[in-house]
Amino acid sequence: MKNNQIILAEGLIALNQSELTETFGGGWWQDFKTGFMEGWNWAKDAAAEIATILSIAGKMRKA
């Protein structure tokens, strides 16, 4: 299959530029990367906070 084609029941149909934009949206890849990075940063921060809480709880338990 060539780039910029979609499979339909009748076979392959090439999409022109406006169809690609309408079908896949303009800038969706950048939106995905931005959203993924925001989620990744949130997960890293949450993991760091959990590690800090567990560390403090561990120190309190030993005391």
N, CA, C and O atoms as a GROMACS GRO file, in nm:
protein
  252
    1MET      N    1   0.084  -0.117   0.000
    1MET     CA    2   0.000   0.000   0.000
    1MET      C    3   0.088   0.124   0.000
    1MET      O    4   0.186   0.131   0.074
    2LYS      N    5   0.054   0.220  -0.082
    2LYS     CA    6   0.129   0.345  -0.089
    2LYS      C    7   0.089   0.436   0.027
    2LYS      O    8  -0.015   0.417   0.089
    3ASN      N    9   0.173   0.535   0.055
    3ASN     CA   10   0.139   0.634   0.156
    3ASN      C   11   0.012   0.707   0.118
    3ASN      O   12  -0.020   0.720  -0.001
    4ASN      N   13  -0.059   0.755   0.216
    4ASN     CA   14  -0.180   0.836   0.198
    4ASN      C   15  -0.291   0.759   0.126
    4ASN      O   16  -0.361   0.816   0.043
    5GLN      N   17  -0.306   0.632   0.158
    5GLN     CA   18  -0.416   0.554   0.104
    5GLN      C   19  -0.489   0.486   0.219
    5GLN      O   20  -0.431   0.460   0.325
    6ILE      N   21  -0.614   0.460   0.198
    6ILE     CA   22  -0.695   0.394   0.300
    6ILE      C   23  -0.764   0.274   0.234
    6ILE      O   24  -0.801   0.279   0.117
    7ILE      N   25  -0.780   0.168   0.310
    7ILE     CA   26  -0.840   0.046   0.256
    7ILE      C   27  -0.991   0.054   0.271
    7ILE      O   28  -1.042   0.080   0.380
    8LEU      N   29  -1.062   0.032   0.164
    8LEU     CA   30  -1.207   0.023   0.165
    8LEU      C   31  -1.247  -0.115   0.115
    8LEU      O   32  -1.163  -0.190   0.065
    9ALA      N   33  -1.374  -0.148   0.127
    9ALA     CA   34  -1.422  -0.278   0.084
    9ALA      C   35  -1.397  -0.301  -0.064
    9ALA      O   36  -1.371  -0.414  -0.106
   10GLU      N   37  -1.403  -0.195  -0.144
   10GLU     CA   38  -1.385  -0.209  -0.288
   10GLU      C   39  -1.237  -0.214  -0.327
   10GLU      O   40  -1.205  -0.249  -0.441
   11GLY      N   41  -1.148  -0.181  -0.237
   11GLY     CA   42  -1.006  -0.179  -0.269
   11GLY      C   43  -0.939  -0.056  -0.211
   11GLY      O   44  -0.983  -0.002  -0.110
   12LEU      N   45  -0.833  -0.014  -0.277
   12LEU     CA   46  -0.758   0.101  -0.228
   12LEU      C   47  -0.800   0.228  -0.301
   12LEU      O   48  -0.818   0.227  -0.423
   13ILE      N   49  -0.815   0.335  -0.226
   13ILE     CA   50  -0.850   0.464  -0.285
   13ILE      C   51  -0.750   0.566  -0.233
   13ILE      O   52  -0.736   0.583  -0.112
   14ALA      N   53  -0.683   0.635  -0.323
   14ALA     CA   54  -0.587   0.739  -0.283
   14ALA      C   55  -0.663   0.860  -0.231
   14ALA      O   56  -0.767   0.897  -0.285
   15LEU      N   57  -0.611   0.920  -0.125
   15LEU     CA   58  -0.672   1.040  -0.068
   15LEU      C   59  -0.596   1.163  -0.113
   15LEU      O   60  -0.473   1.164  -0.114
   16ASN      N   61  -0.669   1.269  -0.151
   16ASN     CA   62  -0.601   1.393  -0.185
   16ASN      C   63  -0.574   1.472  -0.056
   16ASN      O   64  -0.614   1.430   0.052
   17GLN      N   65  -0.507   1.585  -0.067
   17GLN     CA   66  -0.463   1.660   0.051
   17GLN      C   67  -0.581   1.706   0.137
   17GLN      O   68  -0.575   1.696   0.260
   18SER      N   69  -0.688   1.757   0.076
   18SER     CA   70  -0.802   1.803   0.156
   18SER      C   71  -0.872   1.686   0.226
   18SER      O   72  -0.918   1.702   0.339
   19GLU      N   73  -0.880   1.571   0.160
   19GLU     CA   74  -0.939   1.454   0.225
   19GLU      C   75  -0.855   1.408   0.344
   19GLU      O   76  -0.908   1.369   0.448
   20LEU      N   77  -0.723   1.412   0.327
   20LEU     CA   78  -0.635   1.375   0.437
   20LEU      C   79  -0.656   1.467   0.556
   20LEU      O   80  -0.662   1.422   0.670
   21THR      N   81  -0.666   1.597   0.529
   21THR     CA   82  -0.684   1.694   0.636
   21THR      C   83  -0.818   1.674   0.705
   21THR      O   84  -0.825   1.677   0.828
   22GLU      N   85  -0.924   1.652   0.627
   22GLU     CA   86  -1.056   1.631   0.685
   22GLU      C   87  -1.063   1.500   0.763
   22GLU      O   88  -1.126   1.494   0.868
   23THR      N   89  -0.999   1.395   0.711
   23THR     CA   90  -1.005   1.264   0.774
   23THR      C   91  -0.920   1.257   0.900
   23THR      O   92  -0.966   1.211   1.004
   24PHE      N   93  -0.797   1.302   0.890
   24PHE     CA   94  -0.704   1.286   0.999
   24PHE      C   95  -0.683   1.413   1.080
   24PHE      O   96  -0.617   1.409   1.184
   25GLY      N   97  -0.737   1.524   1.036
   25GLY     CA   98  -0.726   1.649   1.109
   25GLY      C   99  -0.589   1.711   1.093
   25GLY      O  100  -0.489   1.640   1.079
   26GLY      N  101  -0.585   1.840   1.094
   26GLY     CA  102  -0.458   1.910   1.084
   26GLY      C  103  -0.393   1.918   1.220
   26GLY      O  104  -0.457   1.956   1.318
   27GLY      N  105  -0.269   1.884   1.227
   27GLY     CA  106  -0.193   1.898   1.351
   27GLY      C  107  -0.221   1.792   1.457
   27GLY      O  108  -0.183   1.810   1.573
   28TRP      N  109  -0.286   1.682   1.420
   28TRP     CA  110  -0.319   1.581   1.521
   28TRP      C  111  -0.194   1.520   1.582
   28TRP      O  112  -0.193   1.486   1.701
   29TRP      N  113  -0.088   1.505   1.503
   29TRP     CA  114   0.034   1.443   1.556
   29TRP      C  115   0.096   1.531   1.662
   29TRP      O  116   0.140   1.482   1.766
   30GLN      N  117   0.100   1.663   1.639
   30GLN     CA  118   0.154   1.754   1.739
   30GLN      C  119   0.066   1.754   1.864
   30GLN      O  120   0.117   1.757   1.975
   31ASP      N  121  -0.066   1.750   1.846
   31ASP     CA  122  -0.157   1.742   1.960
   31ASP      C  123  -0.132   1.615   2.040
   31ASP      O  124  -0.132   1.618   2.163
   32PHE      N  125  -0.112   1.503   1.971
   32PHE     CA  126  -0.084   1.377   2.038
   32PHE      C  127   0.045   1.384   2.118
   32PHE      O  128   0.050   1.343   2.234
   33LYS      N  129   0.152   1.438   2.054
   33LYS     CA  130   0.281   1.446   2.122
   33LYS      C  131   0.273   1.538   2.245
   33LYS      O  132   0.330   1.507   2.350
   34THR      N  133   0.202   1.649   2.231
   34THR     CA  134   0.187   1.741   2.344
   34THR      C  135   0.110   1.675   2.458
   34THR      O  136   0.151   1.682   2.574
   35GLY      N  137  -0.001   1.611   2.426
   35GLY     CA  138  -0.081   1.542   2.528
   35GLY      C  139  -0.005   1.429   2.593
   35GLY      O  140  -0.013   1.410   2.715
   36PHE      N  141   0.069   1.354   2.513
   36PHE     CA  142   0.147   1.244   2.569
   36PHE      C  143   0.253   1.297   2.665
   36PHE      O  144   0.274   1.240   2.773
   37MET      N  145   0.321   1.406   2.626
   37MET     CA  146   0.425   1.463   2.711
   37MET      C  147   0.366   1.516   2.841
   37MET      O  148   0.425   1.500   2.948
   38GLU      N  149   0.249   1.580   2.834
   38GLU     CA  150   0.184   1.628   2.955
   38GLU      C  151   0.149   1.511   3.047
   38GLU      O  152   0.170   1.519   3.168
   39GLY      N  153   0.097   1.404   2.991
   39GLY     CA  154   0.065   1.284   3.071
   39GLY      C  155   0.189   1.220   3.129
   39GLY      O  156   0.189   1.176   3.244
   40TRP      N  157   0.295   1.214   3.050
   40TRP     CA  158   0.421   1.157   3.096
   40TRP      C  159   0.477   1.237   3.214
   40TRP      O  160   0.520   1.179   3.314
   41ASN      N  161   0.476   1.369   3.202
   41ASN     CA  162   0.527   1.454   3.310
   41ASN      C  163   0.441   1.441   3.435
   41ASN      O  164   0.494   1.439   3.546
   42TRP      N  165   0.310   1.430   3.418
   42TRP     CA  166   0.222   1.410   3.533
   42TRP      C  167   0.255   1.278   3.602
   42TRP      O  168   0.263   1.272   3.725
   43ALA      N  169   0.273   1.172   3.525
   43ALA     CA  170   0.304   1.040   3.582
   43ALA      C  171   0.437   1.042   3.656
   43ALA      O  172   0.450   0.982   3.763
   44LYS      N  173   0.538   1.110   3.598
   44LYS     CA  174   0.668   1.119   3.666
   44LYS      C  175   0.654   1.193   3.798
   44LYS      O  176   0.710   1.150   3.899
   45ASP      N  177   0.582   1.304   3.799
   45ASP     CA  178   0.561   1.381   3.922
   45ASP      C  179   0.485   1.300   4.026
   45ASP      O  180   0.518   1.302   4.144
   46ALA      N  181   0.382   1.227   3.981
   46ALA     CA  182   0.304   1.145   4.073
   46ALA      C  183   0.391   1.034   4.133
   46ALA      O  184   0.381   1.006   4.253
   47ALA      N  185   0.474   0.971   4.052
   47ALA     CA  186   0.563   0.866   4.102
   47ALA      C  187   0.663   0.923   4.202
   47ALA      O  188   0.694   0.858   4.303
   48ALA      N  189   0.714   1.042   4.176
   48ALA     CA  190   0.809   1.104   4.269
   48ALA      C  191   0.741   1.137   4.402
   48ALA      O  192   0.800   1.117   4.508
   49GLU      N  193   0.618   1.186   4.397
   49GLU     CA  194   0.545   1.216   4.520
   49GLU      C  195   0.516   1.089   4.599
   49GLU      O  196   0.528   1.088   4.722
   50ILE      N  197   0.477   0.984   4.531
   50ILE     CA  198   0.451   0.856   4.599
   50ILE      C  199   0.579   0.804   4.663
   50ILE      O  200   0.576   0.756   4.777
   51ALA      N  201   0.690   0.813   4.591
   51ALA     CA  202   0.818   0.768   4.648
   51ALA      C  203   0.854   0.849   4.771
   51ALA      O  204   0.905   0.793   4.868
   52THR      N  205   0.830   0.979   4.770
   52THR     CA  206   0.858   1.063   4.885
   52THR      C  207   0.770   1.024   5.003
   52THR      O  208   0.818   1.013   5.116
   53ILE      N  209   0.642   1.002   4.978
   53ILE     CA  210   0.550   0.962   5.086
   53ILE      C  211   0.593   0.828   5.145
   53ILE      O  212   0.593   0.811   5.267
   54LEU      N  213   0.629   0.733   5.058
   54LEU     CA  214   0.672   0.602   5.109
   54LEU      C  215   0.802   0.612   5.188
   54LEU      O  216   0.819   0.543   5.288
   55SER      N  217   0.891   0.698   5.144
   55SER     CA  218   1.017   0.718   5.216
   55SER      C  219   0.991   0.776   5.354
   55SER      O  220   1.049   0.730   5.453
   56ILE      N  221   0.905   0.876   5.362
   56ILE     CA  222   0.872   0.937   5.491
   56ILE      C  223   0.804   0.836   5.580
   56ILE      O  224   0.834   0.827   5.699
   57ALA      N  225   0.710   0.757   5.524
   57ALA     CA  226   0.639   0.656   5.602
   57ALA      C  227   0.738   0.550   5.653
   57ALA      O  228   0.725   0.502   5.766
   58GLY      N  229   0.835   0.514   5.571
   58GLY     CA  230   0.934   0.417   5.613
   58GLY      C  231   1.021   0.468   5.726
   58GLY      O  232   1.053   0.394   5.818
   59LYS      N  233   1.059   0.594   5.720
   59LYS     CA  234   1.138   0.655   5.827
   59LYS      C  235   1.059   0.665   5.955
   59LYS      O  236   1.113   0.643   6.063
   60MET      N  237   0.929   0.698   5.945
   60MET     CA  238   0.844   0.706   6.064
   60MET      C  239   0.826   0.570   6.127
   60MET      O  240   0.820   0.557   6.249
   61ARG      N  241   0.818   0.468   6.044
   61ARG     CA  242   0.797   0.332   6.095
   61ARG      C  243   0.920   0.284   6.171
   61ARG      O  244   0.906   0.213   6.272
   62LYS      N  245   1.039   0.321   6.124
   62LYS     CA  246   1.163   0.280   6.191
   62LYS      C  247   1.184   0.354   6.322
   62LYS      O  248   1.251   0.303   6.412
   63ALA      N  249   1.127   0.473   6.334
   63ALA     CA  250   1.149   0.555   6.454
   63ALA      C  251   1.076   0.505   6.575
   63ALA      O  252   1.086   0.564   6.682
   0.00000   0.00000   0.00000
